[in-house]
Amino acid sequence: MEEFEGPIKLLAENVPESFFVGLIGADGLPISVYAKENLEKAEASAELASVFTVIKKGINALEMGKVSEAFVLTDKFGIILSPVLEDYFLVIGMYMPANLGKARLEIRKILPKIEEMMR
C-alpha cells in the first residue's frame, strides 16, 4: 500500500545498516516493503512472518505475556520484529554489526504513525 511507503522508507534511511524494512501481515503477505538490494520481497516477507509466528507461539505456550518485540541475531544479520496492532508486524533486517539501540529508537518513532494510519 502506497501510504505506508513513506514511513517504511524513512525507517530504512535512518538505519544505515538496514537492507530490508517491511510491514507484514501475520500470514506472511507484505503490506509495504522497502529493500535496499535486489531481494525477493514476497519470499523474504513470508520467511520473516514464519520466524515471528514461531516466536509468538513459543511465548504463548510458555504463558510469558504479549510479545512487544523480538530479536533474531546472527554473526551476519540482525532482525527486529515489532507487533503492529494484532495481525501485523514491522520488521527491519540489518547487516551486523549494527546499532540495535538506534534501530529500536527509530522503530519506536515510526510505529505510532503506522498504527494510526492502519486505524
BADREN-987851 format. One line per 3 residues: number of its first residue (from 1); their letters; for each residue x, y, z of N, C-alpha, C, O. Coordinates in Angstrom, 2 decimals, always signed. Layout:
# BADREN-987851
NUM> A> X Y Z X Y Z X Y Z X Y Z ~ ...
This chain:
# BADREN-987851
1> MEE> +0.83 -1.16 +0.00 +0.00 +0.00 +0.00 +0.88 +1.24 +0.00 +1.80 +1.37 +0.80 ~ +0.59 +2.12 -0.88 +1.43 +3.28 -1.10 +1.54 +4.20 +0.11 +2.58 +4.81 +0.32 ~ +0.49 +4.31 +0.91 +0.53 +5.24 +2.04 +1.57 +4.87 +3.09 +1.99 +5.72 +3.86
4> FEG> +1.99 +3.60 +3.12 +2.98 +3.17 +4.09 +4.41 +3.29 +3.57 +5.36 +3.16 +4.34 ~ +4.57 +3.55 +2.28 +5.91 +3.60 +1.70 +6.79 +4.67 +2.32 +7.98 +4.44 +2.54 ~ +6.21 +5.84 +2.62 +6.99 +6.94 +3.21 +7.61 +6.56 +4.55 +8.82 +6.65 +4.70
7> PIK> +6.79 +6.15 +5.53 +7.37 +5.78 +6.82 +8.33 +4.59 +6.74 +9.35 +4.57 +7.43 ~ +8.01 +3.62 +5.90 +8.88 +2.44 +5.76 +10.24 +2.85 +5.19 +11.29 +2.43 +5.69 ~ +10.22 +3.66 +4.15 +11.48 +4.12 +3.53 +12.27 +5.01 +4.50 +13.50 +4.92 +4.56
10> LLA> +11.58 +5.86 +5.25 +12.25 +6.72 +6.22 +12.98 +5.88 +7.28 +14.11 +6.20 +7.65 ~ +12.34 +4.82 +7.75 +12.98 +3.94 +8.72 +14.24 +3.33 +8.12 +15.28 +3.28 +8.77 ~ +14.15 +2.87 +6.88 +15.32 +2.29 +6.21 +16.45 +3.31 +6.07 +17.62 +2.98 +6.26
13> ENV> +16.11 +4.53 +5.75 +17.12 +5.57 +5.58 +17.76 +5.97 +6.90 +18.93 +6.33 +6.94 ~ +17.00 +5.92 +7.99 +17.51 +6.32 +9.30 +18.34 +5.25 +9.98 +18.99 +5.51 +10.99 ~ +18.33 +4.04 +9.43 +19.16 +2.95 +9.96 +20.08 +2.49 +8.82 +19.70 +1.63 +8.03
16> PES> +21.27 +3.08 +8.74 +22.15 +2.83 +7.59 +22.49 +1.36 +7.34 +22.74 +0.97 +6.20 ~ +22.52 +0.56 +8.39 +22.88 -0.86 +8.24 +21.73 -1.70 +7.71 +21.91 -2.88 +7.40 ~ +20.54 -1.12 +7.60 +19.37 -1.90 +7.19 +19.44 -2.27 +5.71 +19.99 -1.53 +4.90
19> FFV> +18.88 -3.42 +5.40 +18.75 -3.84 +4.00 +17.30 -4.17 +3.66 +16.96 -4.33 +2.49 ~ +16.44 -4.28 +4.68 +15.05 -4.65 +4.48 +14.21 -4.04 +5.60 +14.55 -4.17 +6.77 ~ +13.13 -3.38 +5.23 +12.16 -2.89 +6.19 +10.79 -3.22 +5.63 +10.52 -2.96 +4.45
22> GLI> +9.93 -3.79 +6.45 +8.62 -4.15 +5.93 +7.53 -4.14 +6.97 +7.76 -4.39 +8.15 ~ +6.35 -3.84 +6.50 +5.12 -4.01 +7.26 +4.48 -5.26 +6.68 +4.11 -5.29 +5.50 ~ +4.35 -6.28 +7.51 +3.97 -7.60 +7.02 +2.80 -8.14 +7.84 +2.75 -7.97 +9.05
25> GAD> +1.88 -8.79 +7.17 +0.79 -9.45 +7.85 +1.28 -10.73 +8.51 +2.27 -11.32 +8.09 ~ +0.57 -11.16 +9.55 +0.94 -12.40 +10.23 +0.87 -13.60 +9.29 +1.49 -14.63 +9.54 ~ +0.11 -13.46 +8.21 +0.00 -14.52 +7.22 +1.17 -14.54 +6.24 +1.24 -15.40 +5.37
28> GLP> +2.09 -13.59 +6.38 +3.27 -13.54 +5.52 +3.13 -12.65 +4.31 +4.10 -12.46 +3.57 ~ +1.95 -12.11 +4.08 +1.77 -11.23 +2.93 +2.29 -9.84 +3.23 +1.94 -9.26 +4.26 ~ +3.12 -9.29 +2.35 +3.66 -7.96 +2.60 +2.62 -6.87 +2.35 +1.90 -6.90 +1.35
31> ISV> +2.55 -5.91 +3.26 +1.70 -4.74 +3.09 +2.52 -3.68 +2.36 +2.08 -3.10 +1.36 ~ +3.71 -3.43 +2.88 +4.64 -2.48 +2.27 +6.05 -2.91 +2.63 +6.35 -3.16 +3.80 ~ +6.92 -2.98 +1.64 +8.28 -3.44 +1.86 +9.24 -2.52 +1.12 +8.99 -2.11 -0.01
34> YAK> +10.34 -2.21 +1.79 +11.41 -1.44 +1.16 +12.69 -2.24 +1.31 +13.08 -2.59 +2.42 ~ +13.34 -2.54 +0.22 +14.60 -3.28 +0.24 +15.66 -2.46 -0.48 +15.43 -1.97 -1.58 ~ +16.82 -2.32 +0.15 +17.91 -1.55 -0.44 +18.63 -2.35 -1.52 +19.38 -1.78 -2.32
37> ENL> +18.41 -3.64 -1.53 +19.08 -4.50 -2.51 +18.05 -5.28 -3.30 +16.86 -5.28 -2.97 ~ +18.51 -5.92 -4.33 +17.63 -6.76 -5.13 +17.31 -8.02 -4.31 +18.09 -8.97 -4.27 ~ +16.17 -7.99 -3.68 +15.76 -9.04 -2.77 +14.34 -9.44 -3.12 +13.51 -8.58 -3.41
40> EKA> +14.05 -10.71 -3.11 +12.70 -11.18 -3.37 +11.83 -10.82 -2.17 +11.82 -11.52 -1.16 ~ +11.09 -9.72 -2.30 +10.35 -9.15 -1.18 +9.27 -10.08 -0.65 +9.12 -10.20 +0.57 ~ +8.52 -10.71 -1.52 +7.44 -11.60 -1.07 +8.00 -12.80 -0.32 +7.46 -13.19 +0.72
43> EAS> +9.06 -13.38 -0.84 +9.67 -14.54 -0.19 +10.27 -14.15 +1.17 +10.09 -14.87 +2.15 ~ +10.97 -13.02 +1.22 +11.55 -12.55 +2.48 +10.45 -12.28 +3.49 +10.58 -12.62 +4.67 ~ +9.36 -11.66 +3.05 +8.24 -11.36 +3.94 +7.64 -12.64 +4.53 +7.37 -12.70 +5.73
46> AEL> +7.45 -13.63 +3.70 +6.88 -14.90 +4.16 +7.80 -15.59 +5.17 +7.33 -16.10 +6.18 ~ +9.08 -15.59 +4.90 +10.03 -16.24 +5.81 +10.09 -15.51 +7.15 +10.12 -16.14 +8.20 ~ +10.10 -14.17 +7.10 +10.15 -13.40 +8.34 +8.86 -13.57 +9.14 +8.89 -13.60 +10.37
49> ASV> +7.73 -13.67 +8.45 +6.46 -13.91 +9.14 +6.51 -15.25 +9.86 +5.99 -15.38 +10.97 ~ +7.11 -16.24 +9.24 +7.19 -17.56 +9.89 +8.07 -17.50 +11.13 +7.78 -18.17 +12.12 ~ +9.15 -16.72 +11.08 +10.01 -16.55 +12.26 +9.20 -15.93 +13.40 +9.26 -16.40 +14.53
52> FTV> +8.46 -14.88 +13.08 +7.68 -14.20 +14.11 +6.59 -15.11 +14.66 +6.33 -15.10 +15.87 ~ +5.97 -15.89 +13.82 +4.91 -16.82 +14.26 +5.46 -17.84 +15.24 +4.81 -18.14 +16.24 ~ +6.65 -18.36 +14.97 +7.27 -19.33 +15.88 +7.58 -18.68 +17.23 +7.33 -19.26 +18.28
55> IKK> +8.12 -17.46 +17.19 +8.43 -16.75 +18.43 +7.15 -16.53 +19.24 +7.11 -16.79 +20.44 ~ +6.10 -16.06 +18.56 +4.83 -15.78 +19.23 +4.22 -17.05 +19.84 +3.72 -17.03 +20.96 ~ +4.26 -18.14 +19.09 +3.72 -19.41 +19.60 +4.48 -19.86 +20.84 +3.88 -20.34 +21.80
58> GIN> +5.80 -19.72 +20.82 +6.61 -20.11 +21.97 +6.30 -19.27 +23.20 +6.16 -19.79 +24.31 ~ +6.18 -17.97 +23.00 +5.85 -17.07 +24.10 +4.47 -17.41 +24.67 +4.28 -17.45 +25.88 ~ +3.51 -17.66 +23.78 +2.16 -18.03 +24.22 +2.15 -19.36 +24.96 +1.48 -19.49 +25.99
61> ALE> +2.88 -20.35 +24.45 +2.92 -21.66 +25.08 +3.52 -21.59 +26.49 +3.11 -22.32 +27.38 ~ +4.48 -20.70 +26.67 +5.11 -20.54 +27.98 +4.36 -19.54 +28.87 +4.78 -19.27 +29.99 ~ +3.26 -19.02 +28.34 +2.44 -18.05 +29.06 +3.28 -16.90 +29.62 +3.19 -16.55 +30.79
64> MGK> +4.09 -16.33 +28.74 +5.01 -15.26 +29.13 +4.46 -13.87 +28.85 +5.16 -12.88 +29.06 ~ +3.23 -13.77 +28.37 +2.63 -12.47 +28.11 +2.58 -12.15 +26.62 +2.76 -13.02 +25.77 ~ +2.33 -10.89 +26.35 +2.20 -10.43 +24.97 +3.57 -10.00 +24.43 +4.32 -9.31 +25.11
67> VSE> +3.88 -10.43 +23.22 +5.16 -10.09 +22.60 +5.18 -8.59 +22.29 +4.29 -8.08 +21.62 ~ +6.21 -7.91 +22.78 +6.34 -6.49 +22.48 +7.45 -6.21 +21.48 +7.49 -5.16 +20.85 ~ +8.36 -7.18 +21.35 +9.48 -7.02 +20.42 +10.23 -8.35 +20.38 +10.28 -9.07 +21.38
70> AFV> +10.81 -8.65 +19.24 +11.61 -9.87 +19.12 +12.87 -9.57 +18.33 +12.85 -8.81 +17.36 ~ +13.96 -10.16 +18.76 +15.25 -10.00 +18.09 +15.72 -11.36 +17.60 +15.57 -12.37 +18.29 ~ +16.28 -11.39 +16.42 +16.98 -12.56 +15.92 +18.34 -12.05 +15.47 +18.44 -11.22 +14.57
73> LTD> +19.40 -12.56 +16.11 +20.74 -12.08 +15.81 +21.63 -13.24 +15.40 +21.64 -14.29 +16.04 ~ +22.37 -13.04 +14.33 +23.38 -13.99 +13.92 +24.69 -13.23 +13.79 +24.75 -12.03 +14.05 ~ +25.73 -13.93 +13.38 +27.01 -13.24 +13.21 +27.00 -12.28 +12.03 +27.84 -11.38 +11.95
76> KFG> +26.04 -12.45 +11.10 +25.99 -11.61 +9.91 +24.81 -10.65 +9.87 +24.90 -9.58 +9.28 ~ +23.70 -11.03 +10.50 +22.47 -10.26 +10.38 +21.79 -10.04 +11.72 +21.98 -10.81 +12.66 ~ +21.01 -8.99 +11.78 +20.15 -8.72 +12.93 +18.77 -8.40 +12.42 +18.61 -7.67 +11.44
79> IIL> +17.76 -8.93 +13.08 +16.38 -8.67 +12.70 +15.62 -8.27 +13.95 +15.70 -8.93 +14.98 ~ +14.88 -7.17 +13.84 +14.00 -6.74 +14.92 +12.57 -6.81 +14.39 +12.26 -6.27 +13.33 ~ +11.72 -7.48 +15.13 +10.30 -7.61 +14.77 +9.47 -6.96 +15.85 +9.63 -7.25 +17.04
82> SPV> +8.58 -6.07 +15.45 +7.71 -5.37 +16.40 +6.26 -5.56 +15.98 +5.91 -5.27 +14.83 ~ +5.41 -6.03 +16.88 +3.99 -6.17 +16.54 +3.34 -4.83 +16.23 +3.67 -3.81 +16.84 ~ +2.43 -4.84 +15.28 +1.64 -3.66 +14.93 +0.18 -4.10 +15.01 -0.26 -4.97 +14.26
85> LED> -0.54 -3.49 +15.93 -1.91 -3.91 +16.20 -1.93 -5.41 +16.46 -1.02 -5.90 +17.14 ~ -2.89 -6.15 +15.97 -2.97 -7.57 +16.31 -2.39 -8.52 +15.26 -1.78 -9.53 +15.61 ~ -2.57 -8.20 +13.99 -2.24 -9.17 +12.94 -1.12 -8.77 +12.01 -0.99 -9.32 +10.92
88> YFL> -0.31 -7.80 +12.41 +0.76 -7.31 +11.55 +2.02 -7.11 +12.38 +1.97 -7.08 +13.61 ~ +3.14 -6.97 +11.70 +4.35 -6.60 +12.40 +5.27 -5.81 +11.48 +5.21 -5.93 +10.26 ~ +6.11 -5.01 +12.12 +7.12 -4.22 +11.44 +8.43 -4.94 +11.64 +8.78 -5.32 +12.76
91> VIG> +9.16 -5.12 +10.55 +10.43 -5.83 +10.63 +11.52 -5.00 +9.98 +11.30 -4.34 +8.96 ~ +12.69 -5.05 +10.58 +13.86 -4.42 +9.99 +15.00 -5.43 +10.01 +15.32 -6.00 +11.05 ~ +15.60 -5.65 +8.85 +16.75 -6.54 +8.72 +17.99 -5.69 +8.53 +18.00 -4.75 +7.73
94> MYM> +19.05 -6.01 +9.27 +20.27 -5.21 +9.23 +21.50 -6.10 +9.11 +21.52 -7.24 +9.57 ~ +22.52 -5.55 +8.46 +23.82 -6.20 +8.47 +24.49 -5.92 +9.80 +24.41 -4.81 +10.33 ~ +25.15 -6.93 +10.34 +25.88 -6.75 +11.59 +27.33 -6.41 +11.29 +27.85 -6.90 +10.29
97> PAN> +28.00 -5.61 +12.07 +27.47 -5.03 +13.29 +26.55 -3.86 +12.97 +26.80 -3.08 +12.05 ~ +25.49 -3.74 +13.74 +24.52 -2.66 +13.58 +24.24 -2.06 +14.94 +24.39 -2.72 +15.97 ~ +23.84 -0.83 +14.94 +23.48 -0.16 +16.18 +22.02 -0.52 +16.48 +21.09 +0.15 +16.02
100> LGK> +21.83 -1.57 +17.25 +20.49 -2.08 +17.56 +19.68 -1.08 +18.38 +18.47 -0.97 +18.21 ~ +20.34 -0.35 +19.25 +19.65 +0.65 +20.04 +19.07 +1.75 +19.17 +17.92 +2.17 +19.37 ~ +19.84 +2.23 +18.21 +19.35 +3.26 +17.30 +18.19 +2.71 +16.47 +17.20 +3.40 +16.24
103> ARL> +18.32 +1.49 +16.01 +17.25 +0.87 +15.23 +15.96 +0.81 +16.05 +14.88 +1.11 +15.54 ~ +16.07 +0.41 +17.31 +14.88 +0.35 +18.19 +14.26 +1.72 +18.38 +13.04 +1.85 +18.37 ~ +15.08 +2.74 +18.56 +14.56 +4.10 +18.71 +13.82 +4.55 +17.45 +12.76 +5.17 +17.54
106> EIR> +14.39 +4.25 +16.29 +13.76 +4.64 +15.03 +12.43 +3.90 +14.84 +11.46 +4.47 +14.35 ~ +12.39 +2.63 +15.23 +11.13 +1.86 +15.15 +10.09 +2.51 +16.05 +8.94 +2.67 +15.65 ~ +10.48 +2.86 +17.26 +9.53 +3.45 +18.21 +9.01 +4.80 +17.75 +7.90 +5.20 +18.11
109> KIL> +9.80 +5.51 +16.95 +9.34 +6.79 +16.39 +8.27 +6.56 +15.32 +7.29 +7.30 +15.25 ~ +8.45 +5.54 +14.52 +7.60 +5.33 +13.34 +6.37 +4.47 +13.65 +5.35 +4.60 +12.99 ~ +6.47 +3.60 +14.65 +5.39 +2.66 +14.94 +4.05 +3.34 +15.25 +3.03 +2.90 +14.72
112> PKI> +4.01 +4.39 +16.07 +2.71 +5.04 +16.31 +2.09 +5.63 +15.04 +0.87 +5.63 +14.88 ~ +2.93 +6.14 +14.15 +2.43 +6.69 +12.88 +1.78 +5.60 +12.03 +0.72 +5.80 +11.45 ~ +2.44 +4.46 +11.96 +1.91 +3.35 +11.17 +0.61 +2.84 +11.78 -0.36 +2.58 +11.07
115> EEM> +0.59 +2.68 +13.10 -0.63 +2.22 +13.75 -1.79 +3.18 +13.52 -2.92 +2.74 +13.28 ~ -1.52 +4.47 +13.59 -2.57 +5.46 +13.34 -3.09 +5.36 +11.91 -4.30 +5.47 +11.67 ~ -2.20 +5.14 +10.97 -2.59 +5.02 +9.56 -3.46 +3.78 +9.34 -4.30 +3.76 +8.43
118> MR> -3.27 +2.76 +10.15 -3.98 +1.50 +9.98 -5.37 +1.52 +10.62 -6.19 +0.64 +10.34 ~ -5.64 +2.46 +11.46 -6.93 +2.51 +12.15 -8.01 +3.10 +11.28 -9.16 +3.21 +11.70
